[in-house]
């Protein structure tokens, strides 16, 4: 099945390549460095974890050196840094290397529907600094939930949905039909957020409560027939309005002003349907369902078309800097996702790889390291890079979280910092058709883990790949860093728990030797003294006998 899908997609892309003359091969480069020798000393049988030199290593192989200097590769398991789990791996007298790897686990799910309600939620606004969440529905109902996090409690997360709502329909004179509705917040405006729908814009005070929300109209936002997506970056707001194109706004001095509209004419098309967009720095990327992806540069509040990626039947996209992920369909309704590298200066793009799987893509969220791919009920975490596809040993990265369709997925900004030497923990919040979800995302740094039960000395060679080198400034998308490092293990066995025990045992042995010498000395002196006493006693007895004999002789002489 997969071979048939890949074959159909490959043939489709070949035809598309001939039409656009944009997809071609690009040379790849490997920059090699040798790290300094790493000596790993310990004196216990339990597992020891040591960070590798480069925190961005995504692929690591460990080789054991035998007595003849030959290298034997050690299979890399997919492990967490949990010692109990390490014990199950039976790491006896050996080391394994783990690359930078994530773990995504759902930690909370809250039902938003009851037996009497049939609500379709359209967007979520998480405000952890206010301990609250706002929700929007397709009937312009504003709802609220409380969000609490307690690090000292065993049940850290607590979400409660209020059983009342506020209808925004009452604010409009016209009849309100079903509509998409989204939140849009500017970092420079801490007090309010925009509520955008087909019927215009309304400012919501973040300090409001659902019982009496503080709302004000934004007259600059004009009504549109279709509202597919909104995106905010810095001072700009972009709105995807389907057939009407894209509206671009600017927010300065707490005021919103209209800048321009991008229409089908600007895309050299007769008709369009803009379904998605993204603002980042001075770049605006917009996705037309029928004709592909268009990348604009924003210069002096004006836009200039920089690059076009012509693909039909588009579904979704996202990007991190110059790495794009684009989901589309073949004429046979097979969904596929392309990883595309763009070169803004030369105005070229290159397809790095194609992902094909047996589930429907719905949304993508991409950052510098990972791409979180959202489906209807299955989600993947993959690493994007020119030199590797799906992460090695990624069996823990495929999760079925819930059955109903995911609508919104976003990073949850917390006031607390969850960062240790080995792992960085962050949280994501998601909204589905009938549930609210919170995920824990643990991002583990690359490490080497060793466990030895007996005293030994062992040499290893570590070969790792990274998307960048620490002392190499070039960050070309087509270049990787290959790291070689030598490791010497010196383990003294299970009897010695730490280096301090050497000192304790050494002092004890020295004291014992001194005491032994003193005892030997005293024994020898005691033996000599006893011998002298015996001699004196013998002399005394002989003297006594002599005096008795002398007295007898004198009496005879008389």
Secondary structure as UniProt FT lines:
FT   HELIX           2..20
FT   STRAND          29..34
FT   STRAND          38..42
FT   STRAND          48..51
FT   TURN            55..56
FT   STRAND          57..65
FT   TURN            67..68
FT   STRAND          71..74
FT   HELIX           83..88
FT   TURN            89..90
FT   STRAND          94..98
FT   STRAND          101..111
FT   TURN            115..116
FT   STRAND          121..127
FT   HELIX           128..130
FT   STRAND          132..137
FT   TURN            138..139
FT   STRAND          141..149
FT   TURN            151..152
FT   STRAND          157..167
FT   HELIX           168..171
FT   STRAND          181..184
FT   TURN            187..188
FT   STRAND          192..197
FT   TURN            198..199
FT   STRAND          200..205
FT   TURN            206..207
FT   HELIX           210..212
FT   STRAND          215..218
FT   TURN            219..220
FT   STRAND          229..233
FT   TURN            234..235
FT   STRAND          236..240
FT   TURN            243..244
FT   STRAND          246..252
FT   TURN            253..254
FT   STRAND          255..262
FT   HELIX           265..267
FT   STRAND          274..280
FT   TURN            281..282
FT   STRAND          283..288
FT   TURN            289..291
FT   STRAND          292..299
FT   TURN            300..301
FT   STRAND          302..309
FT   STRAND          314..320
FT   TURN            321..322
FT   STRAND          323..329
FT   TURN            331..332
FT   STRAND          335..343
FT   TURN            344..347
FT   STRAND          348..355
FT   STRAND          361..366
FT   STRAND          370..375
FT   STRAND          378..383
FT   TURN            392..393
FT   HELIX           395..397
FT   STRAND          399..400
FT   STRAND          406..412
FT   STRAND          423..432
FT   STRAND          435..444
FT   STRAND          447..451
FT   STRAND          456..466
FT   TURN            470..471
FT   TURN            477..478
FT   STRAND          479..491
FT   TURN            494..495
FT   HELIX           499..557
//
